[in-house]
Amino acid sequence: MKYFSLPQQWLLLGTALLLLGSLYFGFLYHHPSPFSEESVEEVVVEVSGEVRSPGVYLFENPPTLGEAVGRAGGLKETARFDIPSSSEILETGTLLIVTEESSQIAPLRRLSKEKHEEMEQQGIKIKISRMAANKLLAFSIPLDLNRVSVEDLCLIPGIGESLAREMIAYRDKRKGFRSVEDLRNVKGVGEKKYRNLKGFFTTR
């Protein structure tokens, strides 16, 4: 019968422990607990201006304009929203800018052509726009290829100023990106870079 020396025994013991450890961690991280719940995609809305608690807020479901303003503590000044404006449903990445227009009281006004709306009532004006690019990226919200600037694009890993300008030039020449796949046609964007970049963008 062959006997192992003491160093060989320690070596075998260490190898066995490493094997058991790898099996344990492999099971732990690749087999989720049956008690874990599926991740819920939260809706991100930023509220700024004449509200009591400006900031970025997370919602489990798309909130109405009234709910978003309410989460931000409500308006600083007493004012009421009419039903059409307060029931407006907001999508993730929305920025609400609340300003006071004490010298102007106007009926509800919508500016849908510019992809945002302005609503005025009792001297309070609410502009619905998009959050800044750096905040959208922080919350993994895709940027609109047809609205980003060179500076916005340079925030994305793998895009330098030169490529950003090529993307803007392509957009101007083609009068907009029709889909994210159009990135494949931009000079300097190969298949590998396209795969790395496509998740950062959307088109509207």
C-alpha positions as CSV (number, residue, x, y, z in Angstrom):
1,M,0.0,0.0,0.0
2,K,1.3,3.4,-1.0
3,Y,1.4,6.1,1.6
4,F,1.5,9.8,0.9
5,S,3.9,12.1,2.7
6,L,2.7,14.9,4.9
7,P,3.2,17.6,2.3
8,Q,1.3,15.5,-0.3
9,Q,-1.5,14.9,2.2
10,W,-1.8,18.7,2.7
11,L,-1.8,19.2,-1.0
12,L,-4.6,16.7,-1.5
13,L,-6.6,18.3,1.3
14,G,-6.2,21.7,-0.2
15,T,-7.3,20.5,-3.6
16,A,-10.4,18.8,-2.2
17,L,-11.4,22.0,-0.3
18,L,-10.9,24.1,-3.4
19,L,-13.1,21.7,-5.4
20,L,-15.8,21.7,-2.7
21,G,-15.7,25.5,-2.5
22,S,-16.1,25.9,-6.3
23,L,-19.0,23.5,-6.3
24,Y,-20.7,25.4,-3.4
25,F,-20.3,28.9,-4.9
26,G,-21.3,27.6,-8.4
27,F,-24.5,26.2,-6.9
28,L,-25.1,29.4,-4.8
29,Y,-24.8,31.9,-7.7
30,H,-26.2,29.9,-10.6
31,H,-29.2,28.5,-8.7
32,P,-31.3,31.3,-7.3
33,S,-33.2,30.8,-4.1
34,P,-36.8,29.7,-4.5
35,F,-37.8,32.6,-2.2
36,S,-36.2,35.3,-4.5
37,E,-38.7,37.4,-6.4
38,E,-38.3,38.4,-10.0
39,S,-36.7,41.9,-10.4
40,V,-39.3,44.6,-11.1
41,E,-38.3,47.3,-13.6
42,E,-38.9,50.6,-11.8
43,V,-40.0,53.8,-13.4
44,V,-37.7,56.8,-12.8
45,V,-39.0,60.3,-12.7
46,E,-37.2,63.5,-11.7
47,V,-39.2,66.5,-10.3
48,S,-37.5,69.9,-10.0
49,G,-38.5,73.5,-9.4
50,E,-41.3,74.8,-7.3
51,V,-41.9,71.6,-5.3
52,R,-41.2,71.0,-1.6
53,S,-38.7,68.1,-2.2
54,P,-37.1,68.2,-5.6
55,G,-35.3,65.0,-6.6
56,V,-35.4,61.7,-8.5
57,Y,-38.1,59.3,-7.5
58,L,-38.7,55.6,-8.3
59,F,-42.1,54.1,-8.9
60,E,-43.2,50.5,-9.3
61,N,-45.7,51.5,-12.0
62,P,-45.8,54.5,-14.4
63,P,-47.1,57.4,-12.3
64,T,-49.4,60.1,-13.2
65,L,-48.2,63.7,-13.2
66,G,-50.1,64.3,-10.0
67,E,-48.6,61.3,-8.3
68,A,-45.1,62.4,-9.3
69,V,-45.6,65.9,-7.9
70,G,-47.2,64.5,-4.8
71,R,-44.1,62.2,-4.2
72,A,-42.0,65.4,-4.4
73,G,-43.9,66.8,-1.5
74,G,-46.4,68.8,-3.6
75,L,-46.2,72.3,-4.9
76,K,-44.7,75.1,-2.8
77,E,-47.7,77.3,-3.5
78,T,-51.4,76.3,-3.3
79,A,-52.6,75.3,-6.7
80,R,-54.8,72.6,-8.2
81,F,-54.3,70.5,-11.3
82,D,-57.3,69.9,-13.5
83,I,-58.1,66.2,-14.3
84,P,-56.5,66.1,-17.8
85,S,-53.1,67.3,-16.6
86,S,-52.8,65.5,-13.2
87,S,-53.8,62.2,-14.8
88,E,-51.1,62.3,-17.4
89,I,-49.1,59.1,-17.4
90,L,-45.4,59.5,-17.2
91,E,-42.8,57.2,-18.7
92,T,-39.4,56.3,-17.2
93,G,-36.8,59.0,-17.6
94,T,-39.3,61.9,-17.5
95,L,-38.2,65.2,-16.0
96,L,-40.9,67.5,-14.6
97,I,-39.9,71.2,-14.2
98,V,-42.4,73.1,-12.1
99,T,-42.1,76.9,-12.3
100,E,-44.3,79.7,-10.9
101,E,-45.9,82.2,-13.3
102,S,-47.7,84.5,-11.0
103,S,-48.3,87.2,-13.6
104,Q,-49.8,84.8,-16.1
105,I,-52.8,82.6,-15.7
106,A,-53.7,80.7,-18.8
107,P,-55.7,77.6,-19.7
108,L,-54.2,74.2,-20.4
109,R,-51.8,74.3,-23.3
110,R,-50.2,71.3,-25.0
111,L,-47.1,71.4,-27.2
112,S,-47.0,67.8,-28.4
113,K,-45.0,68.5,-31.6
114,E,-41.8,69.1,-29.6
115,K,-42.1,65.8,-27.7
116,H,-42.8,67.7,-24.5
117,E,-45.8,69.5,-23.0
118,E,-46.3,72.7,-21.1
119,M,-49.3,73.0,-18.8
120,E,-50.4,76.2,-17.1
121,Q,-53.0,76.8,-14.5
122,Q,-53.3,79.3,-11.6
123,G,-49.8,80.6,-12.3
124,I,-48.0,77.2,-12.1
125,K,-46.3,76.0,-15.3
126,I,-45.1,72.4,-15.6
127,K,-42.8,71.4,-18.4
128,I,-42.5,67.7,-19.2
129,S,-39.1,66.8,-20.7
130,R,-36.3,64.2,-20.4
131,M,-33.8,63.8,-17.6
132,A,-30.2,64.7,-18.3
133,A,-28.2,62.0,-20.2
134,N,-25.9,61.3,-17.2
135,K,-28.9,60.6,-15.0
136,L,-30.5,58.4,-17.6
137,L,-27.4,56.3,-18.0
138,A,-27.0,56.1,-14.2
139,F,-30.4,54.4,-14.1
140,S,-29.7,52.3,-17.2
141,I,-32.3,54.2,-19.3
142,P,-31.5,54.2,-23.0
143,L,-30.7,57.5,-24.7
144,D,-32.7,58.7,-27.7
145,L,-30.4,58.7,-30.7
146,N,-32.4,61.5,-32.3
147,R,-32.0,63.8,-29.3
148,V,-28.5,63.2,-27.9
149,S,-25.6,65.7,-28.2
150,V,-21.9,65.1,-28.8
151,E,-21.4,65.6,-25.1
152,D,-24.1,63.1,-24.2
153,L,-22.6,60.5,-26.5
154,C,-19.1,60.9,-24.9
155,L,-20.5,59.7,-21.6
156,I,-20.9,56.2,-23.0
157,P,-17.9,53.8,-22.7
158,G,-16.4,53.2,-26.1
159,I,-17.5,56.5,-27.7
160,G,-15.0,59.3,-28.1
161,E,-15.5,62.7,-29.5
162,S,-14.6,61.6,-33.0
163,L,-17.1,58.8,-33.1
164,A,-19.8,61.0,-31.4
165,R,-19.4,63.6,-34.2
166,E,-19.7,60.8,-36.9
167,M,-22.9,59.7,-35.3
168,I,-24.3,63.2,-35.2
169,A,-23.2,63.8,-38.8
170,Y,-25.0,60.6,-39.9
171,R,-28.1,61.7,-38.0
172,D,-28.1,65.1,-39.7
173,K,-27.5,63.7,-43.1
174,R,-30.2,61.1,-42.8
175,K,-32.6,63.4,-40.9
176,G,-32.6,61.1,-38.0
177,F,-32.0,57.5,-37.0
178,R,-34.9,55.2,-37.9
179,S,-33.8,52.5,-35.6
180,V,-30.8,51.6,-33.4
181,E,-29.6,49.2,-36.1
182,D,-28.8,52.3,-38.2
183,L,-25.7,52.6,-36.0
184,R,-24.1,49.8,-38.1
185,N,-24.0,52.3,-41.0
186,V,-22.0,54.9,-39.0
187,K,-18.3,55.2,-39.9
188,G,-16.3,53.7,-37.1
189,V,-19.0,51.4,-35.8
190,G,-18.1,47.8,-36.5
191,E,-20.2,44.8,-35.6
192,K,-18.4,44.3,-32.2
193,K,-18.8,48.0,-31.2
194,Y,-22.4,47.9,-32.4
195,R,-23.2,45.0,-30.0
196,N,-21.5,46.9,-27.1
197,L,-23.4,50.1,-27.8
198,K,-26.9,49.1,-28.9
199,G,-28.2,48.7,-25.3
200,F,-27.5,52.3,-24.5
201,F,-29.8,53.7,-27.2
202,T,-33.4,53.8,-28.4
203,T,-35.1,55.8,-31.1
204,R,-38.3,57.9,-30.9
